[in-house]
């Protein structure tokens, strides 16, 4: 059996106002408070194109390697749902703003690119909220705050063959839109949503019947829905049961898909050119300027970190997940030239503190200079690595200097040989069995003895000097 997967991703663009009117795009406000005659589709109201939304759409299309067309056209997509007040959606059909392009992915099958069919601009619908089981008479409420939000829809070719590949594609796409600042990519807030097309065929040379799974809002849901649908279709083929071309809903609790409706074809939407908007014509000079100003992309920077700084793929991917983190790392290695140590520390100790506080690096007092200073103190044996973990919270929360934090906590590392020798003699006297084991050739016991010395010094002893002193006294 061969599984073929294509994705349709809606990315909400990070503008202050909606696609065709001046209503706010703020999330989480009272329902139906960001509405006007235009986004409610009242008679006589005319749309006005949001120029910033167009710029952001061009920015992401350029980064994806799409062909950005200087002339594109808006169309009306007609369908009848309670959350669509005009009974049509303004979108782009046969003349989208961009075509082609790709997104790189790396899975167990190796590194490759997933091809894109197109990227086009459109407006969002409202949000239906089911107060109870509507099949039992429960109410459905509609919030039109989301109606008219600016979207770019990205459609892939049927290039993926597993839930893992779809997961990796979405992860990289979200990394990109955040990197470029075109969208928050927050799936839990609806800023990125995904429809999945899955077909299973016994003949690798032929596509099976396409089934669409609608409105998936997390990476995990996408993977689970694909895995289930793949098994369901394979079982249908084994049983001789016809697979219907339809739209299905994914049940998060049960982990199953259920039929919603037969799948529409493009002629069902009765597309025609939007009469209230002229052709969208882009300035070729501005397009060239946007291409020239495109930053290094996250996967390009990840490859550079692996190649030039000899970082592991894991560390390089972690550092390039967010652009602010990557920039912080690069500014820090300019002051502390040990990329591997820095990457490890940022991926463990710094990441742990940020998770505990629910903050990003930009929301803390930590700076490249203070982190570089802290790690330099560890490298110069001014404090131990263990002590640095106590210092770091002060740097994150207060912005104090590493030296001030170390002094306030009394964590200056002891490198006084006479003091360390005193601790070492106490450890030797108190751990006769382990001392004998070391003298009989059990080298690993030295680590235990060093640990005992560090406890006596309350973590302040220089670990290397402690080990050297113990070894000398045990001869």
C-alpha positions as CSV (number, residue, x, y, z in Angstrom):
1,X,0.0,0.0,0.0
2,X,1.2,3.5,-0.9
3,X,0.1,6.5,1.2
4,X,0.1,9.9,-0.5
5,X,-0.4,13.1,1.5
6,X,-0.9,16.8,0.6
7,X,-1.5,19.7,3.0
8,X,-3.4,22.9,2.8
9,X,-2.2,25.3,5.5
10,X,-3.9,28.6,6.5
11,X,-1.5,31.1,8.0
12,X,-3.0,34.2,9.7
13,X,-0.9,37.2,8.8
14,X,0.4,39.5,11.6
15,X,-1.4,42.7,10.7
16,X,-3.1,45.1,13.0
17,X,-6.3,45.2,10.9
18,X,-8.3,42.8,8.8
19,X,-7.9,41.9,5.2
20,X,-10.5,44.3,3.7
21,X,-11.5,46.6,6.5
22,X,-10.0,48.5,9.4
23,X,-11.3,46.2,12.2
24,X,-8.8,45.0,14.8
25,X,-7.2,41.6,14.6
26,X,-6.7,41.3,18.4
27,X,-7.3,37.8,19.7
28,X,-9.4,36.9,22.7
29,X,-11.6,39.9,23.0
30,X,-15.4,39.8,23.6
31,X,-17.2,38.0,20.7
32,X,-18.5,40.2,17.9
33,X,-16.8,43.4,19.0
34,X,-14.3,43.7,16.1
35,X,-16.9,43.9,13.3
36,X,-18.1,46.5,10.8
37,X,-20.3,46.6,7.7
38,X,-17.5,45.4,5.5
39,X,-16.5,42.2,7.3
40,X,-20.2,41.5,8.1
41,X,-21.0,41.8,4.4
42,X,-23.8,44.4,4.8
43,X,-25.3,45.8,1.6
44,X,-23.3,48.6,0.0
45,X,-20.1,47.9,2.0
46,X,-17.0,47.8,-0.2
47,X,-13.7,46.0,0.6
48,X,-10.3,47.9,0.7
49,X,-7.2,45.8,0.3
50,X,-4.8,45.7,3.3
51,X,-1.4,46.6,1.8
52,X,0.6,45.2,4.8
53,X,-1.1,41.8,4.4
54,X,0.1,41.7,0.8
55,X,3.6,42.6,1.8
56,X,3.7,39.8,4.4
57,X,2.3,37.3,1.9
58,X,5.0,38.3,-0.6
59,X,7.6,38.0,2.1
60,X,6.7,34.4,2.9
61,X,6.2,33.4,-0.7
62,X,9.7,34.8,-1.5
63,X,11.3,32.9,1.4
64,X,9.6,29.7,0.2
65,X,11.2,30.1,-3.2
66,X,7.8,30.7,-5.0
67,X,7.4,32.5,-8.2
68,X,5.7,35.8,-7.1
69,X,3.4,37.1,-9.9
70,X,3.4,40.8,-10.5
71,X,-0.3,40.6,-11.4
72,X,-2.9,38.4,-9.6
73,X,-6.6,38.5,-9.1
74,X,-9.2,38.1,-6.3
75,X,-12.2,35.9,-6.8
76,X,-15.4,35.1,-4.9
77,X,-15.7,31.5,-3.5
78,X,-19.4,30.9,-2.9
79,X,-20.7,28.7,-0.1
80,X,-23.3,28.9,2.5
81,X,-22.3,28.5,6.2
82,X,-23.6,30.4,9.2
83,X,-20.0,31.8,9.9
84,X,-19.7,33.3,6.4
85,X,-22.0,36.4,6.5
86,X,-21.6,37.4,2.8
87,X,-22.2,33.8,1.7
88,X,-19.0,34.0,-0.2
89,X,-15.3,34.3,0.6
90,X,-12.9,36.7,-1.1
91,X,-9.9,34.6,-2.1
92,X,-7.7,33.9,-5.1
93,X,-8.5,31.1,-7.6
94,X,-6.9,30.8,-11.0
95,X,-4.5,33.8,-10.7
96,X,-2.8,33.4,-7.2
97,X,-0.1,35.8,-6.0
98,X,2.5,33.0,-6.0
99,X,3.1,29.5,-7.4
100,X,5.8,26.8,-6.9
101,X,8.3,26.8,-4.1
102,X,9.3,24.2,-1.5
103,X,10.0,23.5,2.2
104,X,12.9,21.3,3.2
105,X,12.3,18.5,5.7
106,X,14.5,15.9,7.4
107,X,13.0,12.6,8.6
108,X,14.2,9.0,8.9
109,X,13.9,8.8,5.1
110,X,16.6,11.5,4.9
111,X,16.6,15.1,3.7
112,X,14.5,16.3,0.9
113,X,12.1,19.1,-0.2
114,X,8.3,19.1,-0.3
115,X,7.1,20.9,-3.3
116,X,4.4,23.6,-3.1
117,X,1.7,24.2,-5.6
118,X,0.7,27.7,-4.8
119,X,0.3,30.4,-2.1
120,X,-2.6,32.8,-2.2
121,X,-4.3,35.5,-0.2
122,X,-7.8,35.3,1.3
123,X,-10.0,36.3,4.2
124,X,-11.0,34.1,7.0
125,X,-14.5,33.1,8.0
126,X,-16.1,33.6,11.4
127,X,-16.0,31.0,14.2
128,X,-18.9,28.7,15.0
129,X,-19.1,27.6,18.6
130,X,-21.3,24.6,19.5
131,X,-22.7,25.0,23.0
132,X,-23.9,21.4,23.1
133,X,-24.5,18.4,20.8
134,X,-26.3,20.1,17.9
135,X,-27.8,16.8,16.9
136,X,-29.7,16.9,20.2
137,X,-30.9,20.4,19.8
138,X,-28.0,22.3,21.2
139,X,-27.3,25.9,20.1
140,X,-24.6,27.1,17.7
141,X,-23.2,30.5,18.4
142,X,-21.1,32.5,15.9
143,X,-18.3,34.9,16.7
144,X,-17.5,37.2,13.7
145,X,-14.4,38.7,15.2
146,X,-12.4,36.3,13.1
147,X,-14.3,37.0,9.9
148,X,-12.1,38.9,7.5
149,X,-8.8,38.1,9.1
150,X,-6.0,38.1,6.6
151,X,-4.7,34.7,5.6
152,X,-2.2,33.2,3.2
153,X,-3.1,29.7,2.2
154,X,-0.2,27.4,1.2
155,X,-1.0,24.3,-0.8
156,X,1.5,21.5,-1.2
157,X,2.0,18.9,-3.9
158,X,1.1,15.4,-2.8
159,X,4.7,14.8,-1.9
160,X,4.5,13.3,1.6
161,X,4.0,9.6,2.6
162,X,3.6,9.6,6.4
163,X,2.3,11.5,9.4
164,X,6.0,12.0,10.4
165,X,6.7,13.8,7.2
166,X,3.6,16.0,7.5
167,X,4.6,16.8,11.1
168,X,8.1,17.8,10.1
169,X,6.8,20.0,7.2
170,X,4.5,21.9,9.5
171,X,7.2,22.3,12.1
172,X,9.5,23.9,9.6
173,X,6.8,26.0,8.1
174,X,5.8,27.4,11.5
175,X,9.5,28.0,12.2
176,X,9.7,30.0,9.0
177,X,6.7,32.2,9.5
178,X,7.8,33.1,13.0
179,X,11.4,33.7,11.8
180,X,10.1,36.2,9.2
181,X,7.7,37.9,11.6
182,X,4.7,37.3,9.2
183,X,2.7,35.3,11.7
184,X,2.7,34.1,15.3
185,X,2.1,30.6,14.0
186,X,0.2,29.9,17.3
187,X,-2.0,26.9,16.3
188,X,-3.8,27.0,19.7
189,X,-5.0,30.5,18.8
190,X,-6.0,29.6,15.2
191,X,-3.1,31.5,13.6
192,X,-2.1,28.4,11.8
193,X,-4.6,25.7,10.7
194,X,-4.3,22.7,8.5
195,X,-6.4,20.5,6.2
196,X,-4.9,17.2,5.2
197,X,-5.6,15.2,2.0
198,X,-4.8,11.5,2.3
199,X,-5.1,8.7,-0.2
200,X,-4.0,5.1,0.0
201,X,-3.5,3.0,-3.1
202,X,-2.4,-0.6,-3.7
203,X,-0.6,0.6,-6.9
204,X,2.4,2.9,-6.2
205,X,1.9,4.3,-9.8
206,X,-1.6,5.5,-9.1
207,X,-3.2,7.8,-6.5
208,X,-6.0,6.4,-4.5
209,X,-9.3,8.3,-3.7
210,X,-8.5,11.5,-1.9
211,X,-10.1,12.1,1.5
212,X,-9.8,15.5,3.2
213,X,-9.5,15.9,7.0
214,X,-10.6,19.4,8.0
215,X,-9.4,22.1,10.5
216,X,-6.6,20.3,12.4
217,X,-5.0,22.7,14.9
218,X,-1.9,21.0,16.3
219,X,1.0,19.1,14.9
220,X,0.1,16.1,17.0
221,X,-3.5,16.1,15.7
222,X,-2.2,16.1,12.1
223,X,0.0,13.1,12.7
224,X,-2.6,11.2,14.6
225,X,-5.3,11.9,12.0
226,X,-3.1,10.8,9.2
227,X,-2.0,7.6,11.0
228,X,-5.7,6.7,11.7
229,X,-6.9,7.6,8.2
230,X,-4.1,5.6,6.6
231,X,-5.1,2.5,8.5
232,X,-8.8,3.1,7.8
233,X,-8.4,3.4,4.1
234,X,-6.0,0.4,4.0
235,X,-8.7,-1.7,5.8
236,X,-11.3,-0.5,3.4
237,X,-9.2,-1.7,0.4
238,X,-8.5,-5.0,2.1
239,X,-12.3,-5.5,2.8
240,X,-13.3,-4.4,-0.7
241,X,-15.2,-1.4,0.8
242,X,-15.4,1.7,-1.5
243,X,-13.5,4.8,-0.3
244,X,-15.6,7.9,-0.7
245,X,-14.1,11.2,-1.7
246,X,-15.3,13.2,1.3
247,X,-14.4,15.7,4.0
248,X,-13.9,14.1,7.4
249,X,-13.7,15.4,11.0
250,X,-10.9,14.3,13.4
251,X,-12.1,13.4,16.9
252,X,-9.3,14.5,19.3
253,X,-10.6,12.3,22.1
254,X,-11.2,9.1,20.2
255,X,-8.4,9.6,17.7
256,X,-10.7,8.7,14.8
257,X,-12.1,10.4,11.7
258,X,-15.8,10.6,10.9
259,X,-17.6,11.6,7.7
260,X,-18.7,15.3,7.5
261,X,-19.9,15.7,3.9
262,X,-19.1,14.8,0.3
263,X,-16.1,16.6,-1.0
264,X,-16.8,19.7,-3.1
265,X,-15.2,20.3,-6.5
266,X,-14.1,23.7,-7.6
267,X,-17.2,24.2,-9.8
268,X,-19.4,23.7,-6.7
269,X,-18.0,27.0,-5.4
270,X,-19.0,28.9,-8.5
271,X,-15.7,31.0,-8.6
272,X,-15.8,34.3,-10.5
273,X,-13.6,37.4,-10.4
274,X,-14.3,39.7,-7.4
275,X,-16.0,42.7,-9.0
276,X,-15.3,45.1,-6.1
277,X,-11.5,44.7,-6.2
278,X,-9.2,45.6,-9.2
279,X,-6.3,43.3,-10.3
280,X,-3.5,43.2,-7.7
281,X,-0.4,44.7,-9.4
282,X,2.9,44.5,-7.5
283,X,5.8,46.9,-8.1
284,X,8.7,44.9,-9.5
285,X,11.2,47.3,-7.9
286,X,9.6,46.6,-4.5
287,X,9.6,42.8,-5.1
288,X,13.4,42.9,-5.9
289,X,14.0,45.0,-2.8
290,X,12.2,42.4,-0.7
291,X,14.2,39.6,-2.2
292,X,17.5,41.4,-1.5
293,X,16.5,42.1,2.1
294,X,15.5,38.5,2.9
295,X,17.4,37.3,6.0
296,X,19.3,34.0,6.2
297,X,16.5,31.4,6.6
298,X,16.4,29.1,9.6
299,X,17.4,25.9,7.8
300,X,20.2,27.7,6.1
301,X,21.5,29.0,9.5
302,X,21.1,25.5,11.0
303,X,23.3,24.0,8.2
304,X,25.9,26.8,8.8
305,X,26.0,26.1,12.5
306,X,26.5,22.4,11.9
307,X,29.2,23.0,9.2
308,X,31.1,26.0,10.6
309,X,30.7,25.6,14.3
310,X,30.6,21.8,14.4
311,X,27.3,21.8,16.3
312,X,25.2,18.6,16.4
313,X,22.0,18.7,14.3
314,X,20.0,18.6,17.5
315,X,21.7,21.7,19.0
316,X,21.7,23.6,15.7
317,X,18.0,22.9,15.2
318,X,17.2,24.0,18.7
319,X,19.1,27.3,18.4
320,X,17.4,28.1,15.1
321,X,13.8,27.4,16.2
322,X,13.3,31.1,17.0
323,X,15.1,33.9,15.3
324,X,15.6,35.8,18.6
325,X,17.4,32.8,20.1
326,X,19.7,32.4,17.0
327,X,20.6,36.0,17.1
328,X,21.3,35.9,20.9
329,X,23.5,32.8,20.3
330,X,25.5,34.6,17.6
331,X,26.0,37.7,19.7
332,X,27.2,35.6,22.6
333,X,29.8,33.5,20.7
334,X,31.3,36.8,19.5
335,X,32.1,37.3,23.2
336,X,32.6,33.7,24.3
337,X,34.3,31.6,21.6
338,X,33.1,28.1,22.6
339,X,30.1,27.3,20.5
340,X,29.6,23.8,21.7
341,X,29.6,24.7,25.4
342,X,27.4,27.7,24.8
343,X,24.9,25.7,22.7
344,X,24.7,23.0,25.4
345,X,24.2,25.6,28.2
346,X,21.5,27.4,26.3
347,X,19.8,24.2,25.4
348,X,19.7,23.0,29.0
349,X,20.1,25.5,31.8
350,X,18.8,28.6,30.0
351,X,15.9,26.7,28.3
352,X,14.9,25.2,31.7
353,X,14.7,28.6,33.3
354,X,12.7,30.1,30.4
355,X,10.2,27.2,30.6
356,X,9.8,27.6,34.3
357,X,9.1,31.3,33.9
358,X,7.0,31.0,30.7
359,X,9.2,33.7,29.0
360,X,11.2,34.2,25.9
361,X,14.8,35.4,26.0
362,X,13.7,38.9,25.0
363,X,11.4,39.0,28.0
364,X,14.2,38.5,30.5
365,X,17.2,40.6,31.7
366,X,19.7,38.1,30.4
367,X,22.0,39.6,27.8
368,X,24.8,38.0,25.5
369,X,27.4,39.9,27.6
370,X,26.2,38.5,31.0
371,X,25.8,34.9,29.7
372,X,29.3,35.1,28.1
373,X,30.7,36.5,31.4
374,X,29.1,33.7,33.4
375,X,30.5,31.0,31.2
376,X,33.9,32.6,31.1
377,X,34.0,32.5,34.9
378,X,33.3,28.8,34.8
379,X,36.0,28.2,32.2
380,X,38.5,30.2,34.3
381,X,37.6,28.2,37.4
382,X,36.3,31.3,39.2
383,X,33.1,29.4,39.9
384,X,32.1,25.8,39.3
385,X,29.6,24.7,36.6
386,X,27.2,23.7,39.4
387,X,27.5,27.1,41.0
388,X,26.7,28.8,37.7
389,X,23.2,27.2,37.9
390,X,22.5,29.2,41.0
391,X,23.9,32.4,39.5
392,X,21.9,32.2,36.2
393,X,18.5,33.0,37.8
394,X,19.8,36.3,39.1
395,X,21.1,37.2,35.6
396,X,17.8,36.2,34.0
397,X,15.6,38.0,36.6
398,X,17.6,41.1,37.7
399,X,20.2,41.8,35.0
400,X,23.0,42.0,37.6
401,X,26.5,41.2,36.4
402,X,27.9,37.7,36.9
403,X,30.5,38.9,39.4
404,X,27.9,40.8,41.5
405,X,25.7,37.7,41.5
406,X,28.5,35.4,42.5
407,X,29.5,37.7,45.4
408,X,25.9,38.1,46.6
409,X,25.5,34.4,46.8
410,X,28.9,33.7,48.3
411,X,29.8,31.3,45.5
412,X,33.4,32.3,44.7
413,X,35.3,29.2,43.9
414,X,38.0,28.1,46.3
415,X,41.4,27.6,44.6
416,X,43.4,28.0,47.7
417,X,45.6,24.8,47.7
418,X,45.9,24.7,51.5
419,X,42.1,25.0,52.0
420,X,41.5,22.3,49.5
421,X,44.1,20.0,51.0
422,X,42.4,20.3,54.4
423,X,39.1,19.2,52.8
424,X,40.9,16.4,51.0
425,X,42.5,15.0,54.2
426,X,39.1,15.0,55.9
427,X,37.5,13.1,53.0
428,X,40.3,10.5,53.0
429,X,39.9,10.0,56.8
430,X,36.2,9.6,56.5
431,X,36.0,7.2,53.5
432,X,38.5,4.4,54.3
433,X,36.8,1.8,52.1
434,X,36.7,3.9,49.0
435,X,40.3,5.1,49.6
436,X,41.4,1.4,49.7
437,X,39.5,0.6,46.5
438,X,41.2,3.5,44.7
439,X,44.7,2.4,45.9
440,X,43.9,-1.1,44.6
441,X,43.3,0.3,41.1
442,X,39.6,1.2,41.1
443,X,40.1,4.6,39.4
444,X,36.4,5.5,39.1
445,X,36.2,5.8,42.9
446,X,38.1,9.2,42.6
447,X,34.9,10.8,41.3
448,X,33.1,9.8,44.4
449,X,35.8,11.2,46.6
450,X,35.9,14.5,44.6
451,X,32.1,14.7,45.2
452,X,32.6,14.3,48.9
453,X,35.2,17.1,48.9
454,X,32.8,19.4,46.9
455,X,30.1,18.8,49.5
456,X,32.5,19.8,52.3
457,X,33.4,23.0,50.4
458,X,29.7,23.7,49.7
459,X,30.4,23.5,46.0
460,X,33.1,26.2,46.1
461,X,36.2,24.1,45.6
462,X,37.9,24.1,42.2
463,X,36.9,20.5,40.9
464,X,40.1,20.0,39.0
465,X,42.3,21.2,41.8
466,X,40.3,18.9,44.2
467,X,40.9,15.9,42.0
468,X,44.6,16.6,41.6
469,X,45.0,17.1,45.4
470,X,43.2,13.9,46.3
471,X,45.2,11.9,43.7
472,X,48.5,13.3,45.1
473,X,47.6,12.5,48.7
474,X,46.4,9.0,47.9
475,X,49.7,7.9,46.3
